[in-house]
Amino acid sequence: MVYENVFKRPCDVLGAALALLLLSPLLVAAALAIRLEDGAPVLFRQVRVGRNGRSFTIFKFRSMPVATPSVPSASATALQVTRVGAFIRRTNIDELPQLLNVLRGEMSIVGPRPGLPVQAELMDMRRMHGIDRLRPGLTGLAQVNSFDGMKDAQKVQWEARYAARVSLVVDFMIVVRTFGYLFKRPPVY
């Protein structure tokens, strides 16, 4: 509990700031590619459910055409995704602007993925298991255990397992496993 309550947030800030600094050339290149292919805005903003059920606006690089309605990633078809969007999704570059959410204190590097407000059943299950006390993460135990296509109850099982043993070692292992996951082609595209 000491790590979760005292050290996790400073580790998140340090990690996010360092990642933004090191990845800044990639972030600029992605922003330019999106802008050249489909104009502005470069960032996609969407309301998500965060810690203790509070709403916040998540940032991602925009991967769909400007006029596309807001839908969950799993509902996006290849026809809705731009060429640049397909690449940044396949490589997970679209998720990197969430490092700003980490700096703002809305997210953590490791935690349950932030849900959509319409996912009431998922939010209820998270509340019942005490998972909602955690900041949502860029990556998490469910993500490194085949998150795509996973039923909500199974996600919650992984998230509850994480919530019961939040530690620096567990967070580090999840981050390491995430790098391996990044090299797998997502099944949605």
C-alpha positions in Angstrom: 0.0 0.0 0.0 2.9 2.4 0.6 3.9 2.2 -3.1 0.3 2.7 -4.2 -0.3 5.7 -1.9 3.1 7.4 -1.8 5.4 6.3 -4.6 3.3 5.3 -7.6 2.3 8.9 -8.6 5.9 10.2 -8.5 7.0 7.2 -10.6 4.2 7.9 -13.1 5.1 11.6 -13.4 8.8 10.7 -13.9 8.1 7.9 -16.3 5.6 10.0 -18.4 7.9 13.0 -18.5 10.9 10.9 -19.6 8.8 9.1 -22.2 7.4 12.3 -23.6 11.0 13.7 -23.9 12.4 10.6 -25.5 9.5 10.0 -27.8 9.0 13.7 -28.8 10.4 13.1 -32.4 8.0 10.2 -32.9 5.1 12.3 -31.5 5.9 15.2 -33.8 6.2 12.8 -36.8 2.8 11.2 -36.0 1.1 14.6 -35.6 2.5 15.8 -38.9 1.5 12.6 -40.7 -2.1 12.9 -39.4 -2.3 16.6 -40.3 -1.0 16.0 -43.8 -3.3 13.1 -44.5 -6.6 14.4 -43.0 -6.1 17.9 -41.6 -6.8 19.0 -38.0 -7.4 18.2 -35.3 -4.5 15.9 -34.7 -5.7 14.7 -31.3 -8.9 12.8 -30.5 -10.6 13.6 -27.2 -13.1 11.3 -25.6 -14.8 11.3 -22.1 -13.7 8.3 -20.1 -14.4 7.1 -16.5 -11.4 7.5 -14.2 -10.5 7.0 -10.6 -13.5 6.8 -8.2 -15.9 7.1 -11.1 -14.8 10.6 -12.1 -15.0 11.6 -15.7 -12.0 13.0 -17.6 -11.0 13.6 -21.2 -8.6 11.1 -22.7 -6.2 12.1 -25.4 -5.2 10.0 -28.4 -3.8 10.6 -31.8 -6.8 10.7 -34.2 -6.9 7.6 -36.4 -10.2 8.1 -38.1 -11.4 10.7 -40.6 -12.5 14.1 -39.0 -16.3 13.5 -39.3 -16.3 9.9 -37.9 -18.6 9.5 -34.8 -17.1 8.5 -31.5 -17.2 4.7 -31.2 -15.2 2.2 -29.1 -12.0 0.9 -30.7 -13.5 -2.6 -31.2 -16.3 -1.1 -33.2 -14.0 0.6 -35.7 -13.8 -1.0 -39.1 -10.9 -0.8 -41.5 -13.0 1.5 -43.7 -13.3 4.1 -40.9 -9.5 4.2 -40.2 -7.2 6.4 -42.2 -3.9 5.0 -43.7 -1.9 6.8 -41.0 -4.5 5.8 -38.5 -4.1 2.1 -39.3 -0.3 2.4 -38.8 -0.5 4.3 -35.5 -3.1 1.9 -34.2 -1.2 -1.2 -35.2 1.9 0.2 -33.5 -0.1 1.7 -30.5 1.4 5.1 -31.3 -2.1 6.5 -31.1 -2.1 5.9 -27.3 1.0 8.0 -26.6 -0.8 11.3 -26.0 -2.2 9.6 -22.9 1.1 10.4 -21.3 -0.3 13.9 -21.0 -3.2 12.4 -19.0 -0.6 10.7 -16.8 1.1 14.0 -16.1 -2.3 15.7 -15.4 -3.0 13.0 -12.7 -6.0 11.5 -14.5 -4.2 8.3 -15.5 -1.3 6.1 -14.4 1.2 4.2 -16.5 -0.2 0.9 -15.2 -3.8 0.3 -14.1 -7.1 -0.7 -15.6 -7.9 0.8 -19.0 -10.3 3.7 -18.7 -13.9 2.7 -19.6 -16.5 4.6 -21.5 -19.4 6.1 -19.5 -21.8 3.9 -21.4 -20.1 0.8 -20.0 -22.2 0.8 -16.8 -21.9 -2.9 -16.2 -18.1 -2.8 -16.3 -18.1 0.2 -14.0 -20.4 -1.5 -11.5 -18.1 -4.6 -11.5 -15.0 -2.5 -11.0 -16.7 -0.7 -8.0 -17.7 -4.0 -6.4 -14.1 -5.2 -6.6 -12.5 -2.0 -5.4 -10.8 -1.5 -8.8 -12.3 2.0 -9.2 -9.9 3.3 -6.5 -7.1 3.0 -9.0 -6.2 5.6 -11.7 -6.8 4.1 -15.1 -3.6 3.1 -16.9 -1.9 3.2 -20.3 -1.4 -0.5 -19.8 -2.5 -3.1 -17.3 -2.7 -6.8 -16.4 -5.7 -7.4 -18.6 -4.0 -5.7 -21.6 -0.9 -8.0 -21.4 -3.2 -11.0 -21.1 -5.0 -10.6 -24.4 -7.4 -7.7 -23.6 -8.8 -7.5 -27.1 -12.1 -9.4 -27.3 -12.1 -10.2 -23.6 -15.4 -10.2 -21.8 -15.9 -7.5 -19.1 -16.1 -10.1 -16.3 -12.7 -11.5 -17.4 -11.2 -8.0 -17.6 -12.4 -7.4 -14.1 -10.8 -10.6 -12.8 -7.4 -9.5 -14.2 -7.9 -6.0 -12.8 -9.0 -7.2 -9.4 -5.8 -9.4 -9.3 -3.8 -6.3 -10.1 -5.6 -4.2 -7.5 -4.9 -6.7 -4.8 -1.1 -6.6 -5.4 -0.1 -3.1 -6.7 3.6 -2.8 -6.3 6.6 -1.4 -8.1 7.7 -4.9 -9.1 4.3 -5.8 -10.5 4.1 -2.5 -12.4 7.6 -3.0 -13.8 6.7 -6.5 -15.0 3.5 -5.3 -16.7 5.5 -2.5 -18.5 8.1 -5.1 -19.7 5.3 -7.5 -20.9 3.6 -4.5 -22.6 6.7 -4.1 -24.9 6.3 -7.7 -26.0 2.5 -7.1 -26.6 3.3 -4.1 -28.8 4.9 -6.4 -31.4 1.7 -8.5 -31.8 -0.6 -7.4 -34.5 -4.0 -6.3 -33.1 -6.8 -8.6 -34.2 -9.2 -5.7 -35.0 -7.3 -4.5 -38.1 
